[in-house]
Amino acid sequence: MTVSASAAFAIIILMRLGRRTEARSRTDERFTALLCTVFGVLIAATPWGQAILRLVGVITQATH
């Protein structure tokens, strides 16, 4: 269930971010931020999310 919900959120986020910035209201931007947060929580539990976390950790360590 988590992977399919994550895929649905990813598609919705990509569709919302494809719109022009000038056409967005504050409510629209907040809703998109909420969707991105929920997407991050859903994907964090998957192996793909763990791989992204490890990659970000390696990049962070390499920059310090």
OpenMM code with the backbone's topology and positions (N, CA, C; nanometers):
from openmm import Vec3, app, unit

residues = "MET THR VAL SER ALA SER ALA ALA PHE ALA ILE ILE ILE LEU MET ARG LEU GLY ARG ARG THR GLU ALA ARG SER ARG THR ASP GLU ARG PHE THR ALA LEU LEU CYS THR VAL PHE GLY VAL LEU ILE ALA ALA THR PRO TRP GLY GLN ALA ILE LEU ARG LEU VAL GLY VAL ILE THR GLN ALA THR HIS".split()
positions = [
    Vec3(0.0824, -0.1196, 0.0000),
    Vec3(0.0000, 0.0000, 0.0000),
    Vec3(0.0865, 0.1255, 0.0000),
    Vec3(0.1970, 0.1240, 0.0709),
    Vec3(0.2801, 0.2430, 0.0820),
    Vec3(0.3388, 0.2841, -0.0525),
    Vec3(0.3845, 0.1889, -0.1308),
    Vec3(0.4466, 0.2212, -0.2586),
    Vec3(0.3438, 0.2795, -0.3551),
    Vec3(0.2237, 0.2226, -0.3602),
    Vec3(0.1228, 0.2748, -0.4515),
    Vec3(0.0756, 0.4131, -0.4084),
    Vec3(0.0636, 0.4363, -0.2788),
    Vec3(0.0261, 0.5694, -0.2306),
    Vec3(0.1368, 0.6693, -0.2617),
    Vec3(0.2612, 0.6272, -0.2465),
    Vec3(0.3741, 0.7154, -0.2780),
    Vec3(0.3767, 0.7498, -0.4264),
    Vec3(0.3499, 0.6519, -0.5101),
    Vec3(0.3474, 0.6772, -0.6544),
    Vec3(0.2360, 0.7751, -0.6900),
    Vec3(0.1207, 0.7598, -0.6281),
    Vec3(0.0093, 0.8522, -0.6539),
    Vec3(0.0457, 0.9939, -0.6105),
    Vec3(0.1058, 1.0075, -0.4919),
    Vec3(0.1478, 1.1398, -0.4455),
    Vec3(0.2537, 1.1988, -0.5378),
    Vec3(0.3470, 1.1181, -0.5862),
    Vec3(0.4510, 1.1683, -0.6759),
    Vec3(0.3901, 1.2235, -0.8045),
    Vec3(0.2935, 1.1536, -0.8585),
    Vec3(0.2279, 1.2003, -0.9809),
    Vec3(0.1531, 1.3306, -0.9565),
    Vec3(0.0818, 1.3380, -0.8459),
    Vec3(0.0074, 1.4606, -0.8124),
    Vec3(0.1032, 1.5772, -0.7932),
    Vec3(0.2133, 1.5538, -0.7231),
    Vec3(0.3117, 1.6605, -0.6996),
    Vec3(0.3717, 1.7082, -0.8307),
    Vec3(0.4087, 1.6169, -0.9181),
    Vec3(0.4655, 1.6569, -1.0473),
    Vec3(0.3666, 1.7380, -1.1294),
    Vec3(0.2396, 1.7002, -1.1249),
    Vec3(0.1381, 1.7767, -1.1983),
    Vec3(0.1220, 1.9166, -1.1390),
    Vec3(0.1233, 1.9262, -1.0076),
    Vec3(0.1059, 2.0564, -0.9421),
    Vec3(0.2269, 2.1465, -0.9639),
    Vec3(0.3470, 2.0884, -0.9621),
    Vec3(0.4674, 2.1697, -0.9797),
    Vec3(0.4895, 2.2098, -1.1250),
    Vec3(0.4231, 2.1448, -1.2168),
    Vec3(0.4361, 2.1793, -1.3574),
    Vec3(0.3655, 2.3090, -1.3952),
    Vec3(0.2796, 2.3557, -1.3061),
    Vec3(0.2068, 2.4802, -1.3347),
    Vec3(0.2968, 2.6010, -1.3137),
    Vec3(0.2573, 2.7124, -1.3725),
    Vec3(0.3340, 2.8360, -1.3595),
    Vec3(0.3305, 2.8867, -1.2163),
    Vec3(0.4407, 2.9427, -1.1708),
    Vec3(0.4511, 2.9922, -1.0337),
    Vec3(0.3580, 3.1108, -1.0107),
    Vec3(0.3434, 3.1973, -1.1072),
    Vec3(0.2621, 3.3173, -1.0902),
    Vec3(0.1146, 3.2852, -1.0696),
    Vec3(0.0717, 3.1679, -1.1131),
    Vec3(-0.0697, 3.1331, -1.1049),
    Vec3(-0.1073, 3.0701, -0.9702),
    Vec3(-0.0131, 3.0550, -0.8792),
    Vec3(-0.0401, 2.9873, -0.7523),
    Vec3(-0.0771, 3.0860, -0.6423),
    Vec3(-0.1731, 3.0462, -0.5613),
    Vec3(-0.2077, 3.1247, -0.4439),
    Vec3(-0.1305, 3.0693, -0.3243),
    Vec3(-0.1372, 3.1398, -0.2119),
    Vec3(-0.0690, 3.0898, -0.0917),
    Vec3(-0.1276, 2.9572, -0.0463),
    Vec3(-0.2581, 2.9449, -0.0561),
    Vec3(-0.3240, 2.8198, -0.0175),
    Vec3(-0.2764, 2.7060, -0.1063),
    Vec3(-0.2646, 2.7329, -0.2346),
    Vec3(-0.2167, 2.6326, -0.3296),
    Vec3(-0.0734, 2.5911, -0.2969),
    Vec3(0.0122, 2.6870, -0.2632),
    Vec3(0.1503, 2.6560, -0.2281),
    Vec3(0.1579, 2.5755, -0.0986),
    Vec3(0.0737, 2.6094, -0.0008),
    Vec3(0.0716, 2.5345, 0.1256),
    Vec3(0.0246, 2.3918, 0.1033),
    Vec3(-0.0743, 2.3745, 0.0176),
    Vec3(-0.1243, 2.2408, -0.0117),
    Vec3(-0.0164, 2.1567, -0.0799),
    Vec3(0.0572, 2.2173, -0.1715),
    Vec3(0.1661, 2.1463, -0.2386),
    Vec3(0.2748, 2.1089, -0.1383),
    Vec3(0.3072, 2.1993, -0.0463),
    Vec3(0.4066, 2.1684, 0.0570),
    Vec3(0.3588, 2.0542, 0.1460),
    Vec3(0.2303, 2.0523, 0.1799),
    Vec3(0.1739, 1.9439, 0.2603),
    Vec3(0.1829, 1.8113, 0.1853),
    Vec3(0.1500, 1.8122, 0.0561),
    Vec3(0.1613, 1.6909, -0.0250),
    Vec3(0.3053, 1.6398, -0.0287),
    Vec3(0.4002, 1.7311, -0.0425),
    Vec3(0.5413, 1.6909, -0.0459),
    Vec3(0.5850, 1.6311, 0.0871),
    Vec3(0.5360, 1.6868, 0.1974),
    Vec3(0.5691, 1.6339, 0.3292),
    Vec3(0.5128, 1.4937, 0.3474),
    Vec3(0.3867, 1.4750, 0.3098),
    Vec3(0.3252, 1.3425, 0.3201),
    Vec3(0.3988, 1.2435, 0.2303),
    Vec3(0.4365, 1.2857, 0.1108),
    Vec3(0.5129, 1.2005, 0.0200),
    Vec3(0.6446, 1.1582, 0.0842),
    Vec3(0.7128, 1.2522, 0.1478),
    Vec3(0.8386, 1.2204, 0.2143),
    Vec3(0.8212, 1.1202, 0.3263),
    Vec3(0.7144, 1.1332, 0.4035),
    Vec3(0.6880, 1.0390, 0.5125),
    Vec3(0.6570, 0.9004, 0.4568),
    Vec3(0.5788, 0.8947, 0.3501),
    Vec3(0.5442, 0.7651, 0.2913),
    Vec3(0.6646, 0.6953, 0.2293),
    Vec3(0.7483, 0.7713, 0.1626),
    Vec3(0.8606, 0.7100, 0.0914),
    Vec3(0.9759, 0.6753, 0.1855),
    Vec3(0.9814, 0.7381, 0.3033),
    Vec3(1.0922, 0.7130, 0.3962),
    Vec3(1.0976, 0.5676, 0.4412),
    Vec3(0.9848, 0.5005, 0.4464),
    Vec3(0.9812, 0.3622, 0.4947),
    Vec3(1.0182, 0.2602, 0.3874),
    Vec3(1.0293, 0.3022, 0.2637),
    Vec3(1.0582, 0.2096, 0.1545),
    Vec3(1.2089, 0.1953, 0.1347),
    Vec3(1.2532, 0.0882, 0.0713),
    Vec3(1.3971, 0.0729, 0.0417),
    Vec3(1.4513, 0.1869, -0.0447),
    Vec3(1.3679, 0.2361, -0.1363),
    Vec3(1.4094, 0.3478, -0.2219),
    Vec3(1.4329, 0.4731, -0.1365),
    Vec3(1.3440, 0.4971, -0.0406),
    Vec3(1.3594, 0.6111, 0.0497),
    Vec3(1.4841, 0.5988, 0.1360),
    Vec3(1.5139, 0.4764, 0.1811),
    Vec3(1.6342, 0.4537, 0.2601),
    Vec3(1.7594, 0.4768, 0.1758),
    Vec3(1.7552, 0.4387, 0.0492),
    Vec3(1.8688, 0.4624, -0.0404),
    Vec3(1.8917, 0.6118, -0.0602),
    Vec3(1.7847, 0.6869, -0.0755),
    Vec3(1.7967, 0.8324, -0.0892),
    Vec3(1.8567, 0.8924, 0.0367),
    Vec3(1.8116, 0.8442, 0.1530),
    Vec3(1.8648, 0.8928, 0.2806),
    Vec3(2.0146, 0.8656, 0.2911),
    Vec3(2.0580, 0.7460, 0.2528),
    Vec3(2.2007, 0.7135, 0.2566),
    Vec3(2.2796, 0.8011, 0.1589),
    Vec3(2.2243, 0.8245, 0.0398),
    Vec3(2.2907, 0.9091, -0.0597),
    Vec3(2.3080, 1.0521, -0.0077),
    Vec3(2.2039, 1.1059, 0.0524),
    Vec3(2.2124, 1.2420, 0.1090),
    Vec3(2.3152, 1.2439, 0.2216),
    Vec3(2.3197, 1.1383, 0.3017),
    Vec3(2.4201, 1.1313, 0.4090),
    Vec3(2.5614, 1.1296, 0.3546),
    Vec3(2.5853, 1.0535, 0.2480),
    Vec3(2.7182, 1.0480, 0.1861),
    Vec3(2.7553, 1.1845, 0.1295),
    Vec3(2.6630, 1.2501, 0.0624),
    Vec3(2.6899, 1.3820, 0.0059),
    Vec3(2.7192, 1.4822, 0.1164),
    Vec3(2.6440, 1.4743, 0.2257),
    Vec3(2.6655, 1.5658, 0.3377),
    Vec3(2.8029, 1.5441, 0.3988),
    Vec3(2.8417, 1.4188, 0.4169),
    Vec3(2.9734, 1.3884, 0.4734),
    Vec3(3.0849, 1.4344, 0.3797),
    Vec3(3.0638, 1.4242, 0.2493),
    Vec3(3.1665, 1.4631, 0.1530),
    Vec3(3.1872, 1.6142, 0.1488),
    Vec3(3.0859, 1.6905, 0.1859),
    Vec3(3.0979, 1.8372, 0.1806),
    Vec3(3.1566, 1.8958, 0.3069),
    Vec3(3.1734, 1.8148, 0.4114),
    Vec3(3.2298, 1.8686, 0.5361),
    Vec3(3.3720, 1.8293, 0.5534),
] * unit.nanometer
topology = app.Topology()
chain = topology.addChain("A")
for resn in residues:
    res = topology.addResidue(resn, chain)
    for name in ("N", "CA", "C"):
        topology.addAtom(name, app.Element.getBySymbol(name[0]), res)
